[in-house]
Amino acid sequence: MRRYWVPKQALADSQAVLDGEIFHHIFDVCRQEVGSRFELLCGDQKAYLVEVTDVGKKSAKAQILSQRQIPPLPTPHLHLALSIPRFPVMEAVIEKAVEMGVHTLHPFFSDFSFVRKAASLPAAKLERWKKIIVSASQQCGRGELMSLAQPQDLSAILQNFAQNTNPTKGRLGLFAYEGQTHKNVREHLKSIGKEDLTEVWVFVGSEGGFSPAEVHEFQRLTMEPVTLGEQVLRVETACITLLAVLKYEFELF
């Protein structure tokens, strides 16, 4: 069944009013019509089954037939911090991160990132990334949108991470490293224990990986490098692999 993401104000009492961009998408692009049934999502952890009752030139009305509860994301919440890669790669990662249940995506600028300064990142890209999040959420039926943090320098993210991390807050951070390291993700989790964690942060470099200075900074914050094997993976492959391993280890499927 098709699902569409709409603003909360589109739903009132037992009816939905669809206009603007969502009207164009549902009725001009997807060719829905009077009598069509589909689900509407609006971020309140519910999916509303509706039936279209009227279609005008610029708006439509639908009757809410029923609603179902969508479970919230289980804990620990997964946070993916990604050094901004080439834009097509970034878009692919965003889509898959939504499907894999990532709570928040944190884009950052680093020594080897494709875009190294905020001034070089077009504002239109952020808007496109948000649209991809909505589209992927519709496709997989998430009850809440993945959060997209404001892009910032790696140093700022690490400073914030260090200030808000201590053993009692249940936050774990690790970074994927293609250099010399002896632990994979599973071995690292086993060595530290994974009980009572509420957040797991994964830091992934762009096509160039991390510089020696950045690796040193991770280690200064007691973040262990983890390996994904001897093969060097593409950015999108590394992200999906890490998320899949974490979902398995923490039983988040």
N, C-alpha and C positions, 0 to 999 in steps of 0.2 A: 504493500500500500504506500502511496506517495505521502510524504510529509513536507510541510512548509513551515518556516519560522516566521512568526509575525510578532509585532509589538503587543504587549499586554493590553493596551487600550483598544485593540481591535476586537477584543472579546467583551461583551456586555450581556449580562443576564444569560439568556439561552441562545444568543445570536452572535455571529461574527460578521463584521463589516470589513471587506477587503478592498483597499484602494492603493493608489500610488504605484510604487515599484513592484510590490508584491502582487497587485492586481495584474500588471503586465506579465509578470513571470508565470502566474498560475493560469491565466486565461488566454494570453496571446502566445506565450512560448510553449506551455504544457498542454494547451488546448482543452482545458477542463470546461465544463458547461453545466447547465441546469440539470440537477440529478446526480452529478458527480459526487463521489464520497472520497474524503482524504482526511488526514490528521493534521492538526495545527499544533505547533509547539511555541511557547512564549517564555520559557525560562523559569516556570514555577514548578518544575518537576512533574508536570502532567502533560499528557497527549490528549487532545480533544478531537473526537471523531465528528466530522461535520458533513452535511449534505447541502449542496448549493441549491438555493431556492430562487435566486434572481440575479441576472447578469445585465448590467447597464453598459454604457459606453466607457465609463471611467471607474466604476465601482461595482461590487457584487455583494450579495448577502448569502449567508449560509446558516443553517440551523444546527445547533450543537446537539448531537444525538446521545453521546456518552463521553466519558472521560476515564482514563486509566492513569495510575500512578507510575512514574518512572523512577527507579531506585537512584539515589544520589551516587556520585563517584565514591567507591570504597577507599578507605585509608590503608596505608599511607598514600597521600596525594603525590603524584609524580610531577616534578617540575623539570622541564627540559630547557637548559640554558645553551643557546646555540650561537657560535660565532657566525655572523651573517655570510652565507655562501653566495654563489651566483643565484640570481633571482629565480630562474626556473627550478633550481634545486630547493631553494627556500620554500617555494610554493608547494612542491611535492612533500616536503617534510611537514609543513603546516597541515596539509590534508591528512596525512597518515597519523600525525600526533593527535588530531581530533579523534580519529577512529580508534587509536590505541588508548584513549582515556586519559591523556595528559591534562592535568589541572591547569597549568599555566606554562606558556612559552615565553622565555626571556631572551630576545635577540640581543647580541652584544657586539661591540666593535673590539677587535683585537689586532695584534701585530700582523697576522696573516689573513685577516678577514677580507672578503671581497670588497666591502665598503668599510673604510676605516674611521670615518668621521660622520657625526650626525648630519652635518651640513651637506654631505654627499648623498644622503638617502632621501629620495623624492617623497614628499608627503603623500603622493598618490599611491605609493607602494603600500603604505600602512593601511589605507582604505581598501586596497585590493586584498591584502592579507585578511582583513576582517570579513570581507565578503566570502573568501574561501572558507573561513571558519564556519560561517553560517551555512554555506552550501554543504560542507562535509557533515555538519551537525544534522541537517535535514536528512542526508543520505543514511547515516548510521543510527539516527533516532536518539541522540543524546538529549537528556533533559535539561542540560545547562550548556551554555557556550564555553568553550575553552577561553581562558583569559589570555590576552596578549599584552605583555608588559611593554612599557615604553623602551625602545632600544637605548642602550647606554654603554659606556666603556666597561670592559671587563673588570678594571680596577674598582669601579663603583659598585658593580654587582658583588664582587668578592668582599668589599668592605661592609656592605649591607649584610651579606651572608654571615660574616664573622661576628658582627655586632648582635645578630639575632639568633645565634647558634650556641647552645650549651647542652650538656648531657640531659638536663631536665626538660628541654623543649622538644625532644624527639625529632630532630632534624639531622639528616645524613647527607653528605655531599661526596661525590666521586667524579673523576674525570677520565674520559677515554683517552688512552695514550698509545701511540704506535711505536714508541721507543722502548727502551729496556725496562721491563717490569715483570714480576713473577706471579702476580695474582690475577685471576679472572674475576668477573663480577661475583660469581657464586662463592668462590673461595674467600673473597673479601667479606661478603655478608656473613659467612659462617664464622669468620675470625672475630668479628665485632659483635655479633648477635643482632637480631633484627626485631626484637620485641619492643613494643611501646613507641615505635616510630610513627610520626604523623606526617612527615614530609621526606621525600627522597629527591635530591637534586642531582641531575646528571649534566655535566659540562662536556660539550662536544665542540671540537674545533671545526673550522671550515676546511676548504680543500688543502690548505697549507699546514693544517694541524696547529699545534701550540709552539711558541718560541721557547727556548731554554729559560728565559727570564720568567715567562708565564708559568712554566712547569715548576720552577723554584717557588713562585708565589703560592701555587696550589699546595705544595708540600709544606710551606711555612704555616699554612692554615690547617695542617694535619690532614689534608685530603689526599687519599691514596690514589695513585694511578692504577687503572685496571686495563687489562688487555682483552681484546676480542679475538685473539688468535694470531697466528703468524702472518696471515694475509692482511694486506692493507685495504680496508673497506672504503667505499665511497661514503660521502657524508650521509646521504639519505639511508644507505644500507646500515651504517653504524648506528644511526638514531633508532631505526626500527628494531635492530638486533638488541640494543640495550633495553629498549622499552619492553620488548617481548620477554627477555630474561627476567627483568624486574617484575613484570606482571605474573610470570610463572612462580618466581621465588616467593612473592608476597600473596599469592593466590588471589589476584585481582581480576581474574577472568569472570 
